Amino acid sequence: MIEPRTLKGFRDHLPAQALVRERILDVARRVYRSYGFAPIDTPALEYLEILTGKGSEETDKQLYRFKDHGGRDVGMRFDLTVPFARFAAQHVHELGLPFKRYHLAAVWRGENTQRGRYREFMQCDFDTIGTTSPVADLEMVLVVHDLLAAIGVERFTIRINDRRVLAGILGRLGLADKATTVLRSLDKLGKATPEAVAAELAGHGVTAEAVAALLEMAGLRGTAGDVLARLGGLVGDSEPGRAGVAALAAIVAGGRDAGVADGRIAVDPSIARGLDYYTGIVLESFLDDLPTLGSICSGGRYDNLAGLYTKQPLPGVGASLGIDRLLAGLEELHGVATVETPAEVFLVHFDERHLGDYLRIAAALRAAGMAVEFFPEAKKVGQQLKLAAKRGFPAAVVIGSDEFAAGTAQFKNLATQQSVTIDWHGDLHVLVDAIHSLLEAAKQRPPASVSRAASDS
């Protein structure tokens, strides 16, 4: 016998988890489309040269890579942004600019597994390519806000920074030549202690005075206005730094104009993002009640990435929802989701002699927009109802020989265990209308917290 098991960092998704995840994906599609983003798809495998050297040394090490049957060096995508840059360069003349896309798909990284982090996980990306307009930067932040709100996350903060601010400060500290190394180290703040980050910076040859200045900068907290004022002093007359501070101020103001609550967008100088391709604004989003989980939605501006594949300028900006980490956080905060079911009505198979009638009833209910599971075998009614309740059906419909003869049906609310008799006398329209009304009432029972958070509110 072969032992049934999964690889480390890879998971099976049982129906209850998969259904909640699909709900969130449906919400993401709706929010992205509401801003004009269109869906695309790209292959899981790319030529290795497409992927390497684009994220960081760490992502290069984490790449799943091998030779395919044709002897070609290939790799599995580690994110959706790098393949999108290749896609845009290849199809730009068909797309027109600016182009807005979303992509919901799995990615793979051979990294150490930890809470909310796996080797195979799904990203929910959206990006705008072909414009440097600050409006596109602001829209990225607004989409993240609307997405998390639509999913039902009530307490979250979007923390923003700008790589140009960091570049300006590094220039003043004489660390411009170590920018990539320093930013990768700073990106570990929140995951590692300040002392550990300080030791790593010192190991890269950063002086104690510069380390202290960097940690002081990264630790700035307060209102957006207060932090921006202090950052303005830190960047001094650095042109990129001043441009970055101005861009952050514009996003805070634009968020306020768009109705985002005060404090929901925070300026956080510690946000650096570890990927090398970011050039401007960067953001990370955190659950207020679980900040140590890490960012659940991250992104930023990358103006030069597509330039690796084409001479045409293709500046881009976008973000990605980490759905697996978000679900891990919601389950940690609120408990495991209630058992869900893809259908709403469980139609009991009571009498084999009425199979044709059951099929006609199920078809009529589905035609009216209700999802129906018809049990395939005429087993004991109690056994069927017990299974239906276990799987989370809100309601079951029971029609046996006596009910068919009398022209009635039993509608059973599986949450309250209450039954209602429906008089339909062979009229399918009457039966369907009655079941629809009773089902809507049955579905009003409060779901579990995670299910509520994941609902299409």
Helices and strands as residue ranges (DSSP letters): H 15-34, E 38-39, E 45-47, H 48-51, H 57-62, E 65-67, E 73-76, H 81-95, E 99-108, E 120-129, H 134-151, E 156-162, H 163-172, G 176-178, H 179-186, H 194-203, H 208-218, H 224-235, H 239-257, E 265-267, E 281-287, G 291-293, E 297-302, G 306-308, E 316-322, H 323-334, E 345-347, G 352-354, H 355-367, E 372-374, H 381-390, E 395-398, H 401-406, E 408-413, E 418-423, H 428-442, H 449-454
